[in-house]
Amino acid sequence: MHSDKYLEGIVELYQGEVYGEGLFSTLLAECPEEHAYGMALLLQLEGEAKVRLRPLLWRHGLSVVENEAERTAGIEEAVRIGRLPWRDAMGELAALVRRYLPRYQALAAGASDSDRPYCHFMVTHEETVLRFAELTAAGDPQAALQAVRTQLEHPWPADRGPPKLV
């Protein structure tokens, strides 16, 4: 049996992806076109992680209902960092991820054998977002994009047709 603190951590993993979707969806909507592909990849990464975590929550009897307050908090963070020059914004994103990573690593260290793959995946996931942010802030967007593409189960093509309003 897992402790309440452990189960709260599992919920935090999931709701953190809801937060991330709000963050990256908002940044995608507002960013210059040259940054749109990166934000789209991160949005995809967040969505894939969230879907991957649902069976884990379900098995533990935890809710898979998305907390809209988390999404709103992600949107608010996007608005805050979206006002900054892009590389500074990515530096802020890196700082944000660095705050969560140790908690996710601790959760993975205490996970049962059946939970460990999910928790280790989430550590890798957060490290990928951190790597993207750090590489982008350092001025290496191509390496940043590649770091995310290697983690996607459903990779996106780099080529995009002209944006259309429908």
N, C-alpha and C positions, 0 to 999 in steps of 0.2 A: 504494500500500500504506500502511496506517495503522500508526502506532507502537503498541507494546504499551501505552504510557501512555494513548493515545487509546482503545484497545479496553477497557482497564480502566475508563475513564470511562463508556463506553457501558454496561458491565455495572453500574457504580454507579448509573446512571440507573434501570435496570430493578430492581435489588435495592432501591433506595430506595423504589420503589413497593410492594414487598413489606413493607418496614419501615412505610411509611405505612398499609398495610392493617391491620397488627397494631396500630398506634397508634390509628387511628380506629375500628376495630372494638371495641377495648377501651374507648375513651372512650364510644362509643355504648352499650355494654352497661352502663356505670356512671354515665353522666351523668343529671342531672335531665331530665325529659321536655321541658322548654322548650328544651333544647339538642340534643335528639335529631335533629331535622331537619337541623341544620347538620352534625352528625357523620355522618349518613347521606349527605348530599351529598358531603362530603369522602371518605368511603369509596368512593362511586361514582366520584369524580374519580380517585382512586388506581387503582382497578380499570381504568377506561377507559384511563388512561395506560399501565399495564402491558401491556394487550392491544395498544395501538398500537405499543409498542416491540418486541414480539416479532419482527416481520418484519425489523427492523433488526439485531437480534442474530443471527438465523438467517442473514441474508445475509453477515454477517461470520464465520460459523462459530462463534459464541458460544453457550453454553448458555442455554436458556430455562427451565431447572429453577430453581424458586424456592428460595432459600437460607432455610431455616427459622430459622437463627440470626438473620437480619435481621428476620423476623417477631417472633421472641422479643424482640429488642432494642426493637422498636416497642411491644410489649406492656409491657415494663418501663418505657419512657419514659412511656407512658400512665398506668401506676400511679403513677409519680413525680409527674407534673403533675396527675393527677386528684385528688390530695390537697389541691391549692391551691384558693382561691376561683376561680370560673370565669374571671373577667377576668384574673386573674393567670396562670392556666393558659394562656390564649390569648396572653398576653405571652411566656410561656416557649416556646410553639409558634412565635411570630414569631422569637424569638431563634434557635431551632433552624433554621428555614428560612433565615435570613440567613447562617448558616454554610455552607450548601450552594450558595446561589444564585451566588456568584462562580465556583465550580468549573463549574457548569452553563453559565454565560455564556462562560467560557473554552473549554469544549468546543464550544459552538456556533460560536464565532469561528474555531476550527480545523477545523470539519467540512467534508467534501467536499460538492460540490453535491448529491449523492444523499442524503447524511446530514443536510444542513442543515435540511430541514423537520422532521425528528424532533427534532433538538436544539433548534431554536427553539421548537417546541411545548413541550418540557420546560421551557424557561426561562419561557415564559408560564404553564405549569402551576404552577411553583414561585412565581411572582409572584402567582398567584391564591390559593394557600394562604397566602402571606404577607399579602396584602390581607385575606383572611378573618380571619386571626388579629389583625391590627392593628385592623381595624374592630370586631371583637368586643371586644377589650381596651379600645377607646375607648368602648364602649357603644352601637355602632350595628349591632346584629345584622341588621337588615333589609338594609342595604347590603352586609353581609358575605355574606348568603345570595345576594343578587343577583349578586355578583361570581363566585360558584361556579356558579350556575345558567347563566350566560352561557357557561361553558366546557364544559358537559356535552353530550355527543353524545346521551345518553339522559336528558333531564331528568326529575326526579321531581316529582310533584304536591305542592303545599304542604299539601293536605288529607290527613289520615290518619284512618282508622278507629281505634277503640279498640284498643290492643295486646291481642293474644290469645296465650295460652300453648297451644301445640299439642304 
